[in-house]
Amino acid sequence: MTALQSDPEIREIEAESAPTRFARGWHCLGLLRDFADGNPHTVEAFGTKLVVFRGESGGRINILDAYCRHMGGDLSEGEIKGDDIACPFHDWRWGGDGRCKQIPYARRVPPLARTRAWTSLEQDGMLFVWHDPEGKPPTAEETIPRVEGAESDEWTDWHWYTTVVDNNCREIIDNVVDMAHFYYVHGSLPSYFKNVFEGHIATQYFKSEAREDFAAPEGQPKLLGSTSVASYYGPSFMIDDLTYHYETGDQRTVLLNCHYPVSSGKFVLMYGIIGKKMPGVPEDVAVQAAVALGDYIRLGFEQDVEIWRHKARIDNPLLCEEDGPVYQLRRWYNQFYLDRADVTPEMVDRFEHELDLSRAQAVWRKEVADNMADQAKSTGTTT
C-alpha cells in the first residue's frame, strides 16, 4: 500500500493522546440527598472506584477507595455496620478516616491496615471530593464559593440531571470561549461575549437575544433574551448566574455545570438548576416552573453532549478572529494537570478578551429575517 502524501496546503489535525493524569481540584459527585440513604454507593472516578457512605450515627459522608486493602473486596458492595463500611469478602470494618476499626475473627488489627480516605466538602446540598495527584490538601483560595439561594426558602430545590459522555473532559471546557455555538447549536442570538481568566477561575460574560424565527414553547411567556455570568472555579465546577428576560418579567436562576472524570476518555456530566420564586406564586407553581425551565435547559445540554460524543480531539484548532481565546483558555486549564511547582505565571495571570460581534450579528439577523419570511410564505401569513 502507498502512504498518503502530505499536502503542505492542507491543515492536518494534530492530537496527542488525552492525559492519563486527572485534574487537581474540587469535583462535585452529586447531591447529598442521593448519598445519605444509609447504603454504600459506588462512584467510578479518577481511573479507580470509590465507596461513598454515611455511618448509622449520621454525621459527614465518607469517601474511601473502594477496594479493600485486605484481599481486594469491593467495599461498595459491602454493608454499613455502625459507622463503618464492612467488606463483603471477610467483614473487615473500615472507618471514614481510612483506618480498619475491626476484624471480627482476628485478635487485633494490623498497624498498617489503612486505606485512602478522600477529602470531601458538603456544601449547598452537594458533595465534593478533592483530587490532587501530589496528595496535597486544597488551599483556602480553592474553596468552592457558596451558591446564592441554594439553602433559601425563597428559591426552589435543586433540579438535577446526570449523563455520561465518552470523551475527554477538555471538550466541555472549550465551551467557555465558544461564542458561535450558542447560535448554531442552541438557537440563541449572542449580543455580548467576554472572557476573563485569573488564578483558578475562568469566567464567561454572555448576553443573548431571543430568536424571532423560533417559536416560544406552548403556554410559556415570550422570551426576550438572557444574561449570564458563568465561572469555572477550578477544572470542573461552574456556577452560572443566569437570568431569563421574559415579557412578563425576569426569572433569576443559578445553573450549575459540573463533571468528574471516570477515565481519560469518559466523564460524568451533571447540571442542576434552582430558580428564585416569584413573589406571591404558590410553592407548587414555583416548583413546576423550575422543572419546566430545567427541562428546557436540559435540551441545550443534550445538544452539547451530542456534539461531544462525536467530535474529534484536536490540539491545533484552526480559528478565525471571532472564535475566542481557545488557546489561552487551554493554557489556563493546563495548570490543573501540572504539579503546583510547575504552574507558570502565564497560566494564572489575569487575561481579558471581549469579542466584536458586529459581523456575526449582521449575518445572523439577516438569516433570522430570511427564516421568518420563509415561514410566512409557508403559512400564508405576512410579516
Buried (B, 14 or more C-beta within 10 A) or exposed (E): EEEEEEEEEEEEEEEEEBBEBBBBBBBBBBBBEBBBEEEBBEBBBBEBBBBBBBBEEEEEBBBBBBBBBBEEBBBBEBBBBEBBBBBBBBBBBBBBEBBBBBBEEEEEBEEEBBBEBBEBBEBBBBBBBBBBBEEEEBEEEBBBEEBBBBEEEEBBBBBBBEBEBEBBBBBBBBBBBBBBBBBEBBBBBBBBBBBBBEBBBBBBBBBBBBBBBEEEEEEBEEBBBBBBBBBBBBBBBBBBBBBBBBEEEBBBBBBBBBBBBBBBBBBBBBBBBBBBBBEEEEEEEBBEBBBBBBEBBBEBBEBBBEBBEEEEBEEEEEEEEBBBBBEBBBBBBBBBBBEEEEBEEEBBEEBEBEBEBEEBBEEBEEBBEEBBEEBEEEEEEEE
